[in-house]
């Protein structure tokens, strides 16, 4: 769980007030909840026919090794969503600031930032500190190849290559190396696959790494 926000220097105090309210006075509106759930239900029939949506659902299952914790958007899952349970979980996760570290950057005056942090963050209850546990969702080991065929009006294909690996440790050098590699690959794919070969609408390279609960990239 996390909180984030951005603002202009003149609205700095408003941002801190909203941050305070996220913890101390969260709002749960049943009417808005019901309208939102209905909108999702109305999207389902279209999503079931959308090749991109079908591909994304399949990819989510494959990359989580078909974990039961991988939940796909459907009528069944939407109808299980309960606003009282949402509130219960939210209040448990945002019960205080003991588990949070706040980073505040920008061009606001330092003395104002300090004063607002002391006033608004400092007055949020401390709460509890959680123990970190290793997650149960992992990518499949070894090489996994899947061909997903879906009916399409215009024939085309998408090629997705996903590589994940454990790291012995998470540090800044690994993160920067990963970022540089992704940008180099993006340039290479753009030059060779899209521009020279003209073989695709576009290419995209994404990277990421995490330290907790398992170090991996």
Secondary structure per residue as TSV (DSSP state, phi and psi in degrees):
chain	resnum	aa	ss	phi	psi
A	1	X	-	360.0	147.5
A	2	X	-	-155.0	165.8
A	3	X	-	-129.2	148.1
A	4	X	-	-153.4	160.5
A	5	X	-	-170.8	163.1
A	6	X	-	-142.2	154.6
A	7	X	-	-160.7	173.5
A	8	X	-	-93.6	157.9
A	9	X	G	-54.4	-35.1
A	10	X	G	-72.0	-22.8
A	11	X	G	-104.5	18.5
A	12	X	H	-58.4	-44.5
A	13	X	H	-64.6	-36.4
A	14	X	H	-60.4	-41.3
A	15	X	H	-61.7	-43.2
A	16	X	H	-65.4	-36.3
A	17	X	H	-62.9	-43.1
A	18	X	H	-65.2	-37.7
A	19	X	H	-61.1	-44.8
A	20	X	H	-59.3	-44.9
A	21	X	H	-65.3	-32.6
A	22	X	H	-55.5	-35.7
A	23	X	H	-90.2	-46.5
A	24	X	H	-92.2	-30.0
A	25	X	S	-140.5	61.5
A	26	X	-	-66.3	148.7
A	27	X	-	-110.9	130.2
A	28	X	-	-124.9	108.6
A	29	X	-	-108.2	112.1
A	30	X	H	-62.3	-37.9
A	31	X	H	-64.6	-46.7
A	32	X	H	-64.8	-39.5
A	33	X	H	-58.2	-48.3
A	34	X	H	-63.7	-40.4
A	35	X	H	-63.6	-42.7
A	36	X	H	-63.6	-45.0
A	37	X	H	-62.1	-38.3
A	38	X	H	-64.5	-39.1
A	39	X	H	-62.1	-41.4
A	40	X	H	-63.7	-42.2
A	41	X	H	-61.0	-36.7
A	42	X	H	-71.3	-21.3
A	43	X	H	-80.3	-25.8
A	44	X	H	-55.5	-49.5
A	45	X	H	-56.4	-38.4
A	46	X	H	-69.1	-41.7
A	47	X	H	-62.1	-36.0
A	48	X	H	-64.2	-23.4
A	49	X	H	-100.4	-7.2
A	50	X	-	-85.6	116.0
A	51	X	H	-56.6	-38.0
A	52	X	H	-65.3	-39.4
A	53	X	H	-67.5	-41.8
A	54	X	H	-61.4	-43.7
A	55	X	H	-62.2	-43.8
A	56	X	H	-65.5	-40.8
A	57	X	H	-61.5	-44.6
A	58	X	H	-62.8	-42.6
A	59	X	H	-64.3	-39.8
A	60	X	H	-60.1	-43.2
A	61	X	H	-68.0	-43.7
A	62	X	H	-63.0	-46.6
A	63	X	H	-73.1	-17.8
A	64	X	T	-98.7	9.0
A	65	X	T	58.6	37.0
A	66	X	S	57.8	40.6
A	67	X	-	-67.0	140.9
A	68	X	T	-64.7	-14.1
A	69	X	T	-81.5	-7.6
A	70	X	-	-84.0	108.6
A	71	X	-	-105.6	125.2
A	72	X	-	-97.9	151.1
A	73	X	-	-73.9	120.1
A	74	X	-	-154.6	170.3
A	75	X	H	-58.2	-40.9
A	76	X	H	-62.6	-47.3
A	77	X	H	-69.3	-37.6
A	78	X	H	-64.8	-41.2
A	79	X	H	-68.7	-16.3
A	80	X	H	-85.1	-14.9
A	81	X	-	-69.9	124.1
A	82	X	-	-123.1	125.9
A	83	X	H	-64.0	-31.7
A	84	X	H	-67.1	-37.7
A	85	X	H	-69.6	-37.6
A	86	X	H	-57.8	-47.8
A	87	X	H	-63.5	-41.0
A	88	X	H	-60.5	-46.2
A	89	X	H	-67.3	-44.5
A	90	X	H	-59.0	-47.8
A	91	X	H	-66.1	-28.6
A	92	X	H	-71.0	-41.4
A	93	X	H	-75.0	-34.9
A	94	X	T	-110.2	47.9
A	95	X	S	-81.9	-6.0
A	96	X	-	170.6	-178.3
A	97	X	S	-103.6	6.7
A	98	X	T	-60.7	-31.6
A	99	X	T	-90.6	1.6
A	100	X	-	-108.3	143.7
A	101	X	-	-119.9	125.5
A	102	X	-	-102.3	129.7
A	103	X	-	-114.5	123.7
A	104	X	-	-122.9	116.9
A	105	X	-	-129.7	156.3
A	106	X	S	140.4	-168.2
A	107	X	S	-101.9	21.4
A	108	X	S	-79.7	151.0
A	109	X	-	-59.8	133.2
A	110	X	H	-61.1	-38.7
A	111	X	H	-66.9	-35.0
A	112	X	H	-68.0	-43.5
A	113	X	H	-59.7	-44.9
A	114	X	H	-63.3	-43.9
A	115	X	H	-63.9	-43.8
A	116	X	H	-68.6	-37.4
A	117	X	I	-63.7	-43.4
A	118	X	I	-64.4	-40.0
A	119	X	I	-74.1	-48.4
A	120	X	I	-94.6	-45.8
A	121	X	I	-73.1	-38.6
A	122	X	T	-65.0	-20.0
A	123	X	T	-98.1	1.3
A	124	X	S	-78.4	141.7
A	125	X	-	-58.5	151.7
A	126	X	-	-69.6	-47.2
A	127	X	-	75.7	-163.6
A	128	X	-	-107.7	161.4
A	129	X	-	-109.8	129.0
A	130	X	-	-86.8	156.0
A	131	X	-	-91.1	138.8
A	132	X	-	-79.0	135.6
A	133	X	-	-127.8	149.1
A	134	X	-	-70.7	134.7
A	135	X	-	-69.1	164.0
A	136	X	S	-103.9	0.5
A	137	X	-	-103.2	118.3
A	138	X	-	-134.0	149.9
A	139	X	-	-67.0	154.1
A	140	X	-	-66.0	144.7
A	141	X	S	-83.2	155.5
A	142	X	S	77.2	-162.6
A	143	X	-	-98.0	126.1
A	144	X	-	-120.9	124.9
A	145	X	-	-120.8	130.4
A	146	X	-	-133.4	137.2
A	147	X	-	-112.7	120.0
A	148	X	-	-110.2	112.7
A	149	X	-	-104.2	127.2
A	150	X	-	-134.3	145.1
A	151	X	-	-66.9	135.7
A	152	X	-	-137.7	146.0
A	153	X	S	-69.0	-48.9
A	154	X	S	-108.3	123.2
A	155	X	-	-69.3	129.6
A	156	X	-	-162.4	169.5
A	157	X	-	-139.2	156.8
A	158	X	-	-122.1	134.2
A	159	X	-	-112.5	121.5
A	160	X	-	-121.9	123.2
A	161	X	-	-116.4	122.7
A	162	X	-	-124.9	124.7
A	163	X	-	-121.6	127.7
A	164	X	-	-133.2	147.8
A	165	X	-	-154.2	146.1
A	166	X	B	-73.6	151.2
A	167	X	-	-117.7	149.9
A	168	X	S	-71.2	-29.9
A	169	X	-	-155.9	156.2
A	170	X	-	-107.9	119.7
A	171	X	-	-142.1	173.0
A	172	X	H	-65.7	-35.3
A	173	X	H	-62.4	-44.0
A	174	X	H	-61.6	-43.0
A	175	X	H	-62.8	-45.6
A	176	X	H	-67.6	-39.3
A	177	X	H	-61.5	-42.6
A	178	X	H	-61.0	-43.5
A	179	X	H	-64.4	-45.1
A	180	X	H	-62.6	-43.6
A	181	X	H	-59.7	-42.9
A	182	X	H	-63.1	-39.5
A	183	X	H	-71.0	-37.9
A	184	X	H	-64.0	-43.3
A	185	X	H	-63.3	-38.4
A	186	X	H	-62.3	-44.2
A	187	X	H	-62.6	-45.3
A	188	X	H	-63.5	-45.0
A	189	X	H	-64.2	-40.4
A	190	X	I	-63.4	-45.9
A	191	X	I	-66.7	-46.7
A	192	X	I	-84.0	-51.6
A	193	X	I	-79.7	-44.6
A	194	X	I	-86.3	-49.8
A	195	X	I	-82.4	-48.3
A	196	X	I	-75.4	-47.1
A	197	X	S	-87.9	-24.2
A	198	X	-	58.6	33.6
A	199	X	-	-97.8	6.1
A	200	X	-	-158.5	156.3
A	201	X	S	-69.9	-35.3
A	202	X	-	-173.0	163.8
A	203	X	-	-129.0	155.1
A	204	X	-	-149.3	136.2
A	205	X	-	-124.8	128.2
A	206	X	-	-122.6	148.9
A	207	X	-	-136.9	161.0
A	208	X	-	-170.6	156.3
A	209	X	-	-148.0	153.9
A	210	X	B	-143.1	151.8
A	211	X	-	-102.5	-26.9
A	212	X	S	-135.3	140.1
A	213	X	S	-81.3	-11.1
A	214	X	S	-128.4	134.6
A	215	X	-	-77.1	118.2
A	216	X	B	-156.5	163.1
A	217	X	-	-133.5	360.0
